[in-house]
Amino acid sequence: SPEEVETNIFTIIDKFDTGSRLITDRKEKTDLAILSLKAGQLASAMSAFPSASKYLKFGINLLTEEDWETNRGLCFDLYNLCAEMDYVLGDFKGVERNLQLVLQRARNYREKLRPYYTIVQAKWSGGNMLDAVITAVALLAELGEPFPSVVTGKICREAVEETRILLSARTEEELFNLERATDVDVQEAMKFLNILTQYTYKEKKEYFPLVACKMVRLSLLRGVCRESACGFAAYGLILCGRLHKKPTLGYKYGLLAIRLLQRFQVREFQAQIYVIVYGVMGSWIGQIQATLPLLKEAMDVGLKTGDIEYAANAARVYQGRALCCGQPLGPLLLEAEVHLHHVREYKQQAVNMQRATRQVILNLMGRSSDPTQLSEDQMSSHAGKDDPDRKEFF
């Protein structure tokens, strides 16, 4: 029965895996590919990303040339989700390999948006940061949300002021209850704007205020969506910064972001927003000790939802805060080992920062010959004097 199939879906796929080459009936292959997609989706929802990848690749191997005409949705879903699992698992070359075929088969720009979204993320996490930003900006121009080729301080100040005026006409409850966005292009644009807030905060920083303000203005004028929470958090971060120096107001928008997160029940953005609100804004507002359990929650949620980059960021901020708060070094070292393992496993760029934090703990525990240097154990063979993560740590 369908209920029995769903209950035993993993066992069924595992058994067919060994004998799939003996299947010659095309309908049986298609049905099994559909089942593989369901297994991949279920495994992904359970945070079993390696298993999800295995099931999806099994389904892809069952596809034929004819399926690209008769079962286009199945083909696109299998390849796209498989590439998304490759991204989570740190196989950035696998992402581009899978998605180049999808882009070749796409008949319009809408069919290209999901693969390009994953490609942009893979470029960033794989170290091609500037290329990721340029690609995302170009895609946003196609979606009707262009950016100026040259960004000046005057343009940024005008964007922030225009956004402030729009926001001043609404109460906090009105902002929370804004109507949902219905325009598909707006929803797609918000996805790319959201990842741009993350990227322009580190690369092409002059674009960060424009991206955050555009997200807020789209939410106000065209309706809110899942990514709107991230836009309000990024805008609040701007207000907390040295140019505007309004941490209380900025934190208010950060709390609004958390409320919107709850309204849309979006766990995949929780790590991102918690890092911004509790990890960064929390430095200006309240006691940093109170943010420690929230940052640990961000780590756990990020790992479970596949937001590995923000899980790593949450771990980095948590470890630095815990050190400043005088947490016992022994347990903190064990936590640092676990965090470092996760960052290495998923091939994240934050690995040198995690090594630096671990080495500081070792230095404070007297486990290095020179406690004033980050040059032993974890750091000496992995990061040079000019390493950017090393400089950021200091």
C-alpha positions in Angstrom: 0.0 0.0 0.0 1.1 3.6 -0.4 1.3 3.9 3.4 3.7 0.9 3.6 5.8 2.3 0.8 6.2 5.6 2.6 7.0 3.9 5.9 9.7 1.6 4.4 10.9 4.0 1.7 14.6 3.9 2.7 14.7 0.1 2.9 12.9 -0.2 -0.5 15.4 2.2 -2.2 18.4 0.4 -0.6 17.2 -3.0 -1.9 16.6 -1.7 -5.5 20.0 0.0 -5.5 21.8 -3.3 -5.9 19.7 -4.5 -8.8 18.6 -1.4 -10.6 20.6 -2.3 -13.7 18.3 -5.2 -14.3 15.2 -3.0 -14.6 14.4 -2.4 -18.2 10.7 -1.3 -18.1 10.7 2.5 -18.5 7.7 3.1 -16.3 9.3 1.1 -13.5 12.4 3.2 -13.8 10.3 6.4 -13.7 8.4 5.2 -10.7 11.6 4.3 -8.9 13.1 7.7 -9.7 10.0 9.4 -8.2 10.4 7.2 -5.1 14.1 8.1 -4.9 13.2 11.8 -5.0 10.8 11.3 -2.1 13.4 9.4 -0.2 15.9 12.3 -0.8 13.4 14.9 0.3 12.6 13.0 3.4 16.3 12.3 4.3 17.1 16.0 3.7 14.2 17.1 6.0 15.7 14.7 8.7 19.2 16.4 8.2 20.5 13.1 6.9 22.3 14.9 4.0 24.7 12.1 2.9 21.8 9.7 2.7 19.7 12.2 0.8 22.6 12.7 -1.7 22.8 8.9 -2.2 19.1 8.5 -2.9 19.0 11.4 -5.3 22.0 10.2 -7.3 20.4 6.8 -7.5 17.3 8.5 -8.9 19.3 10.5 -11.4 21.0 7.3 -12.7 17.5 6.0 -13.6 16.6 8.9 -15.8 16.7 8.7 -19.6 17.0 11.3 -22.3 13.3 11.0 -22.9 12.5 12.0 -19.3 13.7 15.5 -20.0 10.7 15.8 -22.3 8.1 13.7 -20.5 9.1 14.2 -16.9 10.8 17.6 -16.8 9.7 18.4 -13.3 11.1 15.1 -11.9 14.4 15.7 -13.7 14.8 19.3 -12.5 13.8 18.3 -8.9 16.3 15.4 -8.7 19.2 17.4 -10.2 18.5 20.6 -8.2 18.1 18.9 -4.9 21.1 16.7 -5.5 23.2 19.8 -6.1 21.8 21.4 -3.0 22.9 18.4 -1.0 26.4 18.6 -2.6 26.6 22.2 -1.5 25.7 21.3 2.1 28.3 18.5 2.1 31.0 20.8 0.7 31.2 19.2 -2.7 31.3 22.5 -4.6 32.6 21.0 -7.8 29.8 18.5 -7.8 27.3 21.4 -7.6 28.5 23.0 -10.8 28.8 19.6 -12.5 25.2 18.7 -11.8 23.7 22.1 -12.5 25.5 22.8 -15.8 23.2 20.1 -17.3 20.1 21.7 -15.7 21.0 25.1 -17.1 21.5 23.6 -20.6 18.1 22.0 -20.4 16.3 25.1 -19.0 13.9 26.8 -21.5 13.4 30.1 -19.7 15.0 32.2 -16.9 12.6 30.9 -14.3 14.0 27.3 -14.7 17.5 28.8 -14.2 16.8 30.6 -11.0 17.0 27.6 -8.6 20.2 26.2 -10.0 21.8 29.6 -10.2 20.9 30.2 -6.5 22.8 27.1 -5.5 25.7 27.9 -7.9 26.1 31.3 -6.3 26.2 29.8 -2.8 28.8 27.2 -4.0 30.9 29.9 -5.5 31.0 31.8 -2.2 31.7 28.8 0.0 34.2 27.5 -2.4 36.3 30.7 -2.2 35.1 32.5 -5.3 33.6 35.3 -3.3 33.7 38.2 -5.8 32.4 36.0 -8.6 29.4 35.0 -6.3 28.5 38.6 -5.7 28.8 39.6 -9.4 26.7 36.6 -10.5 24.0 37.4 -7.9 23.9 41.1 -8.9 23.5 40.2 -12.6 20.6 37.8 -11.8 18.9 40.5 -9.7 19.1 42.9 -12.7 17.2 40.3 -14.7 14.6 40.1 -12.0 14.1 43.9 -12.2 16.1 44.8 -9.2 19.4 46.4 -10.5 22.2 48.0 -8.6 24.3 51.0 -9.6 27.7 50.0 -11.1 29.4 52.5 -8.8 28.3 52.8 -5.2 29.1 56.0 -3.3 28.5 57.1 0.3 25.9 59.5 -0.9 23.9 56.8 -2.7 24.0 54.6 0.5 22.9 57.5 2.8 20.0 58.3 0.5 18.9 54.7 0.5 19.0 54.5 4.3 17.1 57.8 4.6 14.5 56.7 2.1 14.0 53.5 4.0 13.8 55.3 7.3 11.0 57.5 6.0 9.0 54.6 4.7 9.4 52.8 8.0 8.4 55.8 10.1 4.9 55.7 8.6 4.2 52.3 10.1 3.9 51.0 13.6 5.7 47.9 14.7 2.4 45.9 14.6 1.7 47.2 11.1 5.1 46.0 10.0 4.6 42.6 11.6 1.2 42.2 9.9 2.2 43.4 6.4 0.5 41.5 3.6 2.3 38.6 2.0 4.1 39.1 -1.3 2.3 37.4 -4.2 4.6 38.4 -7.1 6.9 35.5 -8.0 9.6 37.7 -9.3 9.7 39.6 -6.0 9.9 36.4 -4.0 12.8 35.2 -6.2 14.6 38.5 -5.9 14.3 38.4 -2.2 16.1 35.0 -2.2 19.1 36.4 -4.0 19.0 39.7 -2.0 19.2 37.6 1.2 22.3 35.8 0.2 23.8 39.1 -1.0 23.3 40.6 2.5 25.6 37.8 3.8 28.2 38.2 1.0 28.3 42.0 0.8 28.9 42.2 4.5 32.3 40.6 3.9 33.0 41.3 0.2 32.0 44.5 -1.7 30.9 46.1 1.6 29.7 49.3 -0.1 26.7 47.3 -1.4 25.6 46.0 2.0 23.4 49.1 2.9 21.8 49.1 -0.6 21.0 45.4 -0.4 19.5 45.6 3.1 17.4 48.7 2.3 16.1 47.2 -0.9 14.9 44.1 1.0 13.0 46.3 3.5 11.5 48.5 0.8 10.3 45.6 -1.3 8.7 44.1 1.9 7.0 47.4 2.6 5.8 48.1 -1.0 5.3 44.6 -2.5 4.6 42.5 0.6 6.6 40.4 3.0 7.9 36.9 2.4 10.1 34.4 4.3 13.3 36.4 3.5 11.8 39.7 4.8 12.9 38.7 8.3 16.5 38.6 7.1 16.1 42.0 5.5 14.9 43.7 8.7 17.7 42.1 10.6 20.3 43.4 8.1 18.7 46.9 8.2 18.8 46.9 12.0 22.5 46.0 11.8 23.2 49.1 9.7 21.5 51.3 12.3 23.7 49.8 15.0 26.9 50.6 13.1 29.3 53.5 13.6 27.7 55.6 10.9 24.2 55.8 12.4 24.9 54.8 16.0 21.3 53.9 16.8 21.7 50.5 18.5 18.3 50.6 20.3 16.4 51.3 17.1 18.5 48.8 15.3 17.8 46.1 17.9 14.1 46.9 17.6 14.2 45.9 14.0 16.2 42.8 14.9 13.4 41.7 17.3 10.9 42.4 14.6 13.0 40.0 12.4 12.7 37.3 15.0 8.9 37.8 15.2 8.6 37.5 11.4 10.7 34.4 11.6 8.1 32.9 13.9 5.2 34.2 11.8 6.5 32.4 8.7 7.9 29.4 10.7 11.2 29.5 8.8 13.8 27.5 10.6 16.4 27.6 7.8 16.9 31.4 8.5 17.1 31.0 12.3 20.8 30.6 12.5 21.4 33.6 10.2 19.1 35.9 12.1 20.2 34.8 15.6 23.8 35.5 14.6 22.9 39.0 13.5 20.6 39.9 16.3 22.1 38.1 19.3 25.7 37.6 18.0 26.3 41.2 16.6 23.5 43.5 17.9 23.8 41.8 21.3 27.2 43.5 21.7 25.4 46.8 21.9 22.3 45.8 23.8 22.1 43.7 27.0 24.5 41.3 28.6 26.5 39.1 26.3 26.2 36.2 28.8 22.5 36.0 28.0 23.2 35.4 24.3 25.3 32.3 24.8 22.4 29.7 24.9 20.8 31.5 21.9 24.0 31.2 19.9 24.3 27.5 20.8 20.8 27.1 19.5 21.8 28.9 16.3 24.6 26.4 15.8 22.4 23.4 16.3 19.6 24.7 14.0 22.1 25.7 11.3 23.6 22.2 11.2 20.2 20.6 11.1 18.8 22.9 8.3 22.0 22.8 6.2 22.9 26.5 6.9 26.5 25.4 7.6 28.0 28.8 7.1 25.9 30.5 9.7 26.3 27.5 12.1 30.0 28.1 11.8 29.6 31.8 12.3 27.5 31.2 15.4 30.1 28.8 16.8 32.8 31.4 16.2 30.9 34.2 18.0 29.8 31.8 20.8 33.4 30.7 21.5 34.7 34.3 21.6 31.8 35.4 23.9 32.3 32.4 26.1 36.0 33.3 26.5 35.1 36.9 27.4 32.5 35.7 29.9 35.0 33.5 31.7 33.5 30.1 30.9 35.6 27.1 32.1 38.3 26.4 29.6 38.1 22.6 29.8 34.5 22.2 28.6 35.0 25.1 26.2 37.9 23.3 24.6 35.8 20.2 24.1 33.1 22.4 22.4 35.7 24.0 20.2 36.9 20.6 19.1 33.3 19.7 18.0 32.8 23.0 16.2 36.1 22.6 14.4 35.1 19.1 13.3 31.9 20.4 11.8 33.6 23.2 9.9 36.2 20.8 8.5 33.6 18.2 7.6 31.6 20.7 5.5 34.7 22.5 4.1 33.7 25.9 5.3 36.0 28.9 5.1 35.7 29.7 8.8 38.1 26.8 9.6 41.1 29.1 10.3 39.0 31.2 12.7 37.9 28.1 14.5 41.6 26.9 14.7 42.6 30.3 16.1 39.9 30.2 18.8 41.0 26.6 19.8 44.6 27.7 19.9 43.8 30.7 22.2 42.1 28.3 24.6 45.1 26.0 24.5 47.4 29.0 25.2 45.3 30.0 28.2 45.4 26.5 29.5 49.2 26.5 29.3 49.4 24.0 26.5 51.8 25.9 24.2 55.4 27.0 24.5 54.6 30.7 23.8 51.1 31.7 24.9 51.4 35.1 23.2 51.5 33.5 19.7 48.9 31.7 17.5 51.7 29.7 15.9 51.5 26.3 17.4 49.4 23.2 17.0 46.3 24.2 15.0 47.7 27.4 13.5 51.3 26.9 12.5 50.7 24.5 9.6 47.5 26.0 8.3 47.6 29.8 8.4 50.3 32.3 7.6 50.9 35.7 9.1 48.8 37.4 6.4 45.8 35.0 6.7 42.6 37.2 6.8 40.9 35.0 9.4 43.9 35.4 11.6 43.9 39.2 11.3 40.1 39.3 12.0 40.6 37.3 15.1 43.1 39.9 16.5 
